[in-house]
Amino acid sequence: MSKKEAPLHYLGQFIPEASSLLVLQYLQQYKVHLTITRERKTILGDYRHATFYNTHRISVNGNMNKYSFLITLIHELAHLLTYMQFGNKVQSHGREWKNVYSVLLKRFIDLNIFPADIQQALHQSLHNLPATSCADDVLIRVLKQYDEKQNGLMMVEQIQDGSLFEIEKGKIFKKGKKLRKRYQCVEIKTGKVYLFSPVYEVKTV
């Protein structure tokens, strides 16, 4: 999917229908330039505040399921609202952002647009918000159930210890032991050790 601005009517295919009205209210009120991008491995979404030359800009990866896309968009809208209140005087994922995100997310939860399992995971997440939804393993596990199934892909935690797996660019790793929240895995070619999130998706070898 190439990078392009999303016409408002086009957005409907990326988010739950019942959320469209509230989403459009925020996008129109703050004159947000929304861009839907191809998959980016390191981020799901991005926010850049308005300048003299540009309006507020939000980008979201377009390869996610509707619930993941909406939650990511809410995350970025929370950055926008935090900037409107505090400018650059607070940390990007500090207490102020968490408070704004919590209030905003509750507005969407109250619309009853999320399935029960996602709604439960979101309520659990609100008690201790991570800096990004990518760091919320419980929420990720639930959201992945709504992804289109891709042959050969498994989460690292689903692979047997000592087994081999492959990531992008053909790099092959051997799964090792779990250290606190991440798995210690060795790249076969270099012998270097890397830490993998338990919910990171890889191809089995």
Residue frames relative to the residue before (quaternion, step in Angstrom):
aa qw qx qy qz dx dy dz
M 1.0000 0.0000 0.0000 0.0000 0.00 0.00 0.00
S 0.3376 -0.7521 0.5294 0.2003 3.56 -0.66 1.06
K 0.5705 -0.5991 0.4433 0.3449 3.52 -1.26 0.44
K 0.2149 0.7789 -0.5654 0.1655 3.56 -0.76 0.99
E 0.5609 -0.5792 0.4681 0.3618 3.51 -1.24 0.51
A 0.3644 -0.7530 0.5119 0.1951 3.57 -0.98 0.85
P 0.3458 -0.6987 0.5814 0.2329 3.62 -0.65 1.04
L 0.6029 -0.6135 0.3577 0.3636 3.56 -0.95 0.81
H 0.6656 0.4883 -0.3260 0.4608 3.62 0.96 -0.74
Y 0.6109 0.5640 -0.3323 0.4453 3.57 1.20 -0.56
L 0.5795 0.6239 -0.3612 0.3801 3.57 1.14 -0.65
G 0.5648 0.6579 -0.3705 0.3330 3.58 1.09 -0.65
Q 0.6655 0.5077 -0.3180 0.4451 3.59 1.08 -0.55
F 0.6863 0.4839 -0.2790 0.4659 3.59 1.26 -0.20
I 0.7673 0.2859 -0.1610 0.5510 3.62 1.20 -0.34
P 0.6230 -0.5209 0.4049 0.4204 3.61 -1.19 0.37
E 0.5899 -0.6283 0.3765 0.3399 3.57 -0.90 0.94
A 0.6833 0.5167 -0.2933 0.4245 3.58 0.92 -0.89
S 0.6564 0.5064 -0.3158 0.4615 3.59 1.23 -0.27
S 0.4676 0.7403 -0.4141 0.2487 3.58 1.25 -0.43
L 0.6717 0.5214 -0.3159 0.4210 3.58 0.81 -0.96
L 0.6939 0.4615 -0.2857 0.4732 3.59 0.83 -0.95
V 0.6203 0.5346 -0.3431 0.4601 3.61 1.00 -0.76
L 0.6861 0.4881 -0.2878 0.4563 3.58 0.83 -0.97
Q 0.5895 0.5671 -0.3687 0.4416 3.58 1.08 -0.63
Y 0.6822 0.4718 -0.2861 0.4798 3.59 0.91 -0.90
L 0.6695 0.5079 -0.3127 0.4427 3.59 0.87 -0.90
Q 0.7010 0.4576 -0.2689 0.4763 3.57 0.96 -0.83
Q 0.6363 0.5458 -0.3347 0.4304 3.58 0.96 -0.84
Y 0.7883 0.2967 -0.1472 0.5185 3.58 0.93 -0.89
K 0.4080 -0.7513 0.4428 0.2703 3.57 1.34 0.31
V 0.1583 0.8285 -0.5129 0.1596 3.55 0.87 1.05
H 0.2742 -0.7065 0.6309 0.1662 3.53 -1.03 0.90
L 0.0894 -0.8255 0.5572 0.0061 3.59 -0.24 1.31
T 0.0805 -0.7873 0.6111 0.0154 3.55 -0.87 1.02
I 0.1955 -0.7525 0.6189 0.1115 3.55 -0.98 0.91
T 0.1393 -0.8372 0.5287 0.0139 3.55 -0.60 1.18
R 0.5941 -0.4950 0.4692 0.4264 3.52 -1.37 0.02
E 0.7106 -0.4550 0.3153 0.4343 3.56 -1.26 0.26
R 0.0807 -0.7520 0.6524 0.0483 3.54 -1.07 0.87
K 0.4548 -0.7397 0.4286 0.2496 3.57 -0.64 1.13
T 0.7498 0.4410 -0.2242 0.4395 3.56 0.97 -0.84
I 0.8007 0.1370 -0.0773 0.5781 3.62 1.13 -0.49
L 0.3774 -0.6999 0.5576 0.2384 3.54 -1.27 0.47
G 0.8033 -0.0212 0.0425 0.5936 3.56 1.12 -0.67
D 0.1586 -0.7853 0.5951 0.0639 3.54 -1.30 0.28
Y 0.1189 -0.7784 0.6120 0.0727 3.58 -1.15 0.69
R 0.0230 -0.7623 0.6467 0.0082 3.54 -1.10 0.84
H 0.4264 -0.7466 0.4531 0.2354 3.54 -0.68 1.13
A 0.6454 -0.5347 0.3905 0.3810 3.53 -1.28 0.42
T 0.1346 -0.7599 0.6316 0.0736 3.53 -1.22 0.65
F 0.7267 -0.3876 0.3083 0.4761 3.56 -1.29 -0.15
Y 0.7548 0.3980 -0.1935 0.4842 3.56 1.12 -0.73
N 0.8033 0.2403 -0.0982 0.5360 3.61 1.12 -0.60
T 0.4629 -0.6303 0.5405 0.3104 3.55 -1.28 0.46
H 0.6924 -0.3970 0.3555 0.4864 3.57 -1.31 -0.10
R 0.1139 -0.8064 0.5796 0.0296 3.58 -0.94 0.91
I 0.0232 -0.7698 0.6376 -0.0190 3.53 -0.96 0.99
S 0.0659 -0.7686 0.6341 0.0531 3.55 -1.06 0.80
V 0.0601 -0.7822 0.6201 0.0043 3.57 -1.09 0.80
N 0.5061 -0.6405 0.4819 0.3182 3.58 -1.00 0.81
G 0.3514 -0.7886 0.4769 0.1651 3.56 -0.81 1.00
N 0.5933 0.6054 -0.3626 0.3874 3.60 1.24 0.00
M 0.5421 0.6429 -0.3913 0.3738 3.61 1.26 0.04
N 0.5635 -0.5527 0.4668 0.3989 3.56 -1.26 0.28
K 0.7164 -0.4980 0.2778 0.4021 3.58 -1.22 0.45
Y 0.6755 0.4914 -0.3120 0.4527 3.58 0.96 -0.76
S 0.6432 0.5052 -0.3191 0.4788 3.59 1.02 -0.78
F 0.6296 0.5326 -0.3285 0.4605 3.57 1.01 -0.83
L 0.6788 0.4960 -0.2992 0.4513 3.59 0.83 -0.96
I 0.6621 0.5024 -0.3172 0.4567 3.61 0.88 -0.89
T 0.6393 0.5096 -0.3223 0.4772 3.58 1.03 -0.76
L 0.6459 0.5158 -0.3164 0.4656 3.59 0.97 -0.83
I 0.6313 0.5202 -0.3254 0.4743 3.60 1.01 -0.80
H 0.6069 0.5617 -0.3320 0.4537 3.57 1.04 -0.84
E 0.7136 0.4449 -0.2575 0.4760 3.58 0.87 -0.97
L 0.6040 0.5376 -0.3533 0.4704 3.60 1.07 -0.64
A 0.6159 0.5417 -0.3432 0.4576 3.58 1.09 -0.69
H 0.6098 0.5265 -0.3518 0.4767 3.59 1.09 -0.64
L 0.6341 0.5329 -0.3249 0.4564 3.57 0.98 -0.84
L 0.6981 0.4714 -0.2765 0.4625 3.59 0.80 -1.02
T 0.6226 0.5256 -0.3394 0.4700 3.58 1.08 -0.69
Y 0.6451 0.5104 -0.3196 0.4703 3.57 0.97 -0.82
M 0.6356 0.5379 -0.3334 0.4423 3.60 0.96 -0.80
Q 0.7146 0.4468 -0.2505 0.4764 3.58 1.06 -0.75
F 0.8418 0.2166 -0.0515 0.4918 3.56 0.86 -0.99
G 0.3839 -0.7172 0.4962 0.3034 3.59 1.20 -0.20
N 0.7326 -0.3853 0.3016 0.4732 3.58 -1.00 -0.83
K 0.4329 0.7449 -0.4177 0.2884 3.56 1.25 0.37
V 0.7320 0.3622 -0.2249 0.5313 3.61 1.24 -0.14
Q 0.6149 -0.5424 0.4185 0.3907 3.57 -1.27 0.36
S 0.6065 -0.6174 0.3613 0.3471 3.56 -1.02 0.82
H 0.7906 0.1555 -0.1011 0.5835 3.60 1.09 -0.64
G 0.3032 0.7811 -0.4842 0.2520 3.52 1.08 0.79
R 0.8020 -0.3091 0.2191 0.4618 3.53 -1.35 -0.21
E 0.6486 0.5325 -0.3273 0.4343 3.58 0.96 -0.85
W 0.6660 0.4867 -0.3058 0.4755 3.57 0.93 -0.91
K 0.6449 0.5311 -0.3309 0.4389 3.60 0.91 -0.85
N 0.6449 0.5150 -0.3229 0.4633 3.58 1.01 -0.78
V 0.6634 0.4975 -0.3006 0.4711 3.58 0.95 -0.90
Y 0.6617 0.5131 -0.3011 0.4563 3.57 0.91 -0.93
S 0.6370 0.5413 -0.3237 0.4433 3.57 0.99 -0.85
V 0.6715 0.4903 -0.2918 0.4727 3.58 0.91 -0.94
L 0.6701 0.5067 -0.2907 0.4578 3.55 0.94 -0.95
L 0.6635 0.5058 -0.3051 0.4592 3.58 0.91 -0.91
K 0.6315 0.5350 -0.3340 0.4511 3.60 1.00 -0.77
R 0.5985 0.5634 -0.3625 0.4393 3.59 1.07 -0.66
F 0.6998 0.4475 -0.2645 0.4899 3.56 0.97 -0.84
I 0.6071 0.5423 -0.3591 0.4565 3.60 1.04 -0.68
D 0.6524 0.5380 -0.3056 0.4377 3.58 1.01 -0.81
L 0.5899 0.5678 -0.3688 0.4399 3.60 1.24 -0.26
N 0.3283 -0.7756 0.4716 0.2612 3.58 1.33 -0.19
I 0.3453 0.7565 -0.4809 0.2780 3.57 0.96 0.89
F 0.6660 0.4976 -0.3026 0.4661 3.58 1.23 -0.36
P 0.5328 -0.5894 0.4912 0.3570 3.60 -1.10 0.62
A 0.6869 -0.5279 0.3091 0.3924 3.57 -1.17 0.60
D 0.6783 0.4983 -0.3180 0.4365 3.61 0.90 -0.82
I 0.6465 0.4908 -0.3198 0.4888 3.60 1.04 -0.72
Q 0.6421 0.5270 -0.3286 0.4494 3.57 0.94 -0.84
Q 0.6442 0.5126 -0.3216 0.4677 3.58 0.98 -0.79
A 0.6581 0.5048 -0.3056 0.4677 3.59 0.97 -0.87
L 0.6420 0.5193 -0.3227 0.4625 3.59 1.03 -0.76
H 0.6361 0.5149 -0.3277 0.4721 3.59 0.98 -0.82
Q 0.6415 0.5154 -0.3133 0.4741 3.58 1.02 -0.81
S 0.6577 0.5250 -0.3010 0.4485 3.57 0.99 -0.86
L 0.6203 0.5809 -0.3440 0.3993 3.58 1.03 -0.76
H 0.6155 0.5651 -0.3509 0.4228 3.60 1.15 -0.49
N 0.7927 0.0320 -0.0084 0.6087 3.59 1.19 -0.50
L 0.1135 -0.8561 0.5019 0.0485 3.54 0.43 1.24
P 0.3197 -0.7200 0.5793 0.2092 3.59 -0.90 0.92
A 0.6605 -0.5103 0.3648 0.4126 3.58 -1.26 0.24
T 0.7996 0.0446 -0.0183 0.5986 3.56 1.15 -0.50
S 0.5829 -0.5796 0.4309 0.3724 3.55 -1.15 0.57
C 0.5484 0.6143 -0.3892 0.4127 3.60 1.24 -0.43
A 0.7040 0.4624 -0.2624 0.4709 3.59 1.16 -0.57
D 0.5973 0.5518 -0.3556 0.4607 3.59 1.28 -0.04
D 0.2366 -0.8292 0.4900 0.1278 3.56 0.11 1.31
V 0.6267 0.5452 -0.3402 0.4408 3.59 1.00 -0.79
L 0.6816 0.4793 -0.2824 0.4753 3.57 0.89 -0.95
I 0.6387 0.5362 -0.3300 0.4424 3.59 0.97 -0.84
R 0.6390 0.5338 -0.3344 0.4414 3.60 0.92 -0.87
V 0.6731 0.4874 -0.2952 0.4714 3.56 0.96 -0.88
L 0.6756 0.5071 -0.3006 0.4427 3.59 0.87 -0.93
K 0.6249 0.5636 -0.3419 0.4182 3.59 1.03 -0.76
Q 0.5738 0.5976 -0.3812 0.4103 3.59 1.15 -0.45
Y 0.7024 0.4389 -0.2538 0.4996 3.58 1.25 -0.40
D 0.4729 0.6491 -0.4492 0.3916 3.58 1.29 0.19
E 0.5296 -0.5642 0.5059 0.3811 3.53 -1.26 0.35
K 0.4782 -0.6972 0.4559 0.2784 3.54 -0.85 0.98
Q 0.1213 -0.7775 0.6151 0.0498 3.57 -0.98 0.92
N 0.4772 -0.7044 0.4523 0.2675 3.55 -0.67 1.15
G 0.8240 0.2715 -0.2000 0.4554 3.54 -1.04 0.87
L 0.6299 0.5376 -0.3488 0.4389 3.62 1.19 -0.26
M 0.0403 0.7711 -0.6333 0.0526 3.53 -1.02 0.91
M 0.4972 -0.6026 0.5166 0.3505 3.54 -1.26 0.35
V 0.6314 -0.5597 0.3764 0.3826 3.56 -1.09 0.72
E 0.6680 0.5191 -0.3135 0.4313 3.60 0.91 -0.83
Q 0.6444 0.5261 -0.3197 0.4535 3.60 1.23 -0.37
I 0.6128 0.5605 -0.3382 0.4426 3.58 1.26 -0.30
Q 0.5169 -0.6560 0.4577 0.3048 3.56 -0.98 0.85
D 0.5653 -0.6031 0.4432 0.3469 3.57 -1.05 0.81
G 0.7807 0.3010 -0.2486 0.4879 3.55 -0.95 0.94
S 0.5711 0.5952 -0.3796 0.4189 3.59 1.26 -0.18
L 0.4531 -0.6809 0.5115 0.2634 3.55 -1.28 0.43
F 0.0062 0.7793 -0.6265 -0.0074 3.53 -1.18 0.64
E 0.3182 -0.7531 0.5565 0.1478 3.52 -1.26 0.53
I 0.1716 -0.7527 0.6251 0.1147 3.55 -1.13 0.72
E 0.7652 -0.3424 0.2463 0.4863 3.57 -1.27 -0.16
K 0.7998 0.2724 -0.2425 0.4767 3.55 -1.27 0.60
G 0.6115 -0.6339 0.3269 0.3425 3.56 1.19 0.53
K 0.4147 0.7021 -0.4883 0.3110 3.62 1.15 0.26
I 0.1760 -0.7998 0.5709 0.0577 3.55 -0.87 1.03
F 0.1051 -0.8052 0.5836 0.0007 3.55 -0.95 0.99
K 0.3017 -0.6986 0.6132 0.2118 3.52 -1.34 0.39
K 0.3982 -0.7390 0.4938 0.2271 3.55 -0.72 1.11
G 0.1411 -0.7969 0.5854 0.0489 3.54 -0.93 1.01
K 0.7783 -0.3514 0.2509 0.4558 3.53 -1.26 -0.44
K 0.5063 -0.6373 0.4918 0.3093 3.53 -1.28 0.39
L 0.1311 -0.7690 0.6236 0.0511 3.55 -0.94 1.00
R 0.8016 -0.1422 0.0286 0.5799 3.56 -0.25 1.29
K 0.8414 -0.1645 0.1250 0.4994 3.62 -0.39 -1.17
R 0.7554 0.3596 -0.1924 0.5129 3.62 1.20 -0.31
Y 0.4507 -0.6843 0.5119 0.2579 3.53 -1.28 0.50
Q 0.3552 -0.7171 0.5668 0.1957 3.53 -1.02 0.92
C 0.0374 0.8184 -0.5666 0.0881 3.57 -0.49 1.22
V 0.3184 -0.7631 0.5432 0.1460 3.55 -1.05 0.87
E 0.3628 -0.7012 0.5655 0.2386 3.57 -0.89 0.93
I 0.4826 -0.7138 0.4305 0.2686 3.57 -0.65 1.14
K 0.6979 0.5045 -0.2896 0.4178 3.60 0.82 -0.93
T 0.8103 0.2966 -0.1230 0.4901 3.58 0.88 -0.95
G 0.3994 -0.7170 0.4763 0.3155 3.58 1.17 -0.52
K 0.4667 0.6810 -0.4414 0.3516 3.58 1.28 0.07
V 0.3628 -0.7360 0.5392 0.1896 3.54 -1.13 0.76
Y 0.0542 -0.7885 0.6126 -0.0046 3.56 -0.93 0.98
L 0.3357 -0.7165 0.5727 0.2146 3.55 -1.23 0.54
F 0.1291 -0.8055 0.5778 0.0248 3.56 -0.83 1.07
S 0.4933 -0.6154 0.5309 0.3099 3.53 -1.11 0.76
P 0.5479 -0.6374 0.4242 0.3371 3.63 -0.98 0.73
V 0.7343 0.4047 -0.2333 0.4925 3.60 1.15 -0.53
Y 0.3932 0.6963 -0.4995 0.3333 3.60 1.23 0.31
E 0.3355 -0.7682 0.5140 0.1821 3.58 -0.83 0.98
V 0.0002 0.7936 -0.6053 0.0613 3.55 -0.90 1.02
K 0.4580 -0.6420 0.5302 0.3113 3.56 -1.35 0.11
T 0.4076 -0.6973 0.5297 0.2591 3.55 -0.93 0.86
V 0.2833 -0.7513 0.5757 0.1546 3.56 -1.15 0.68
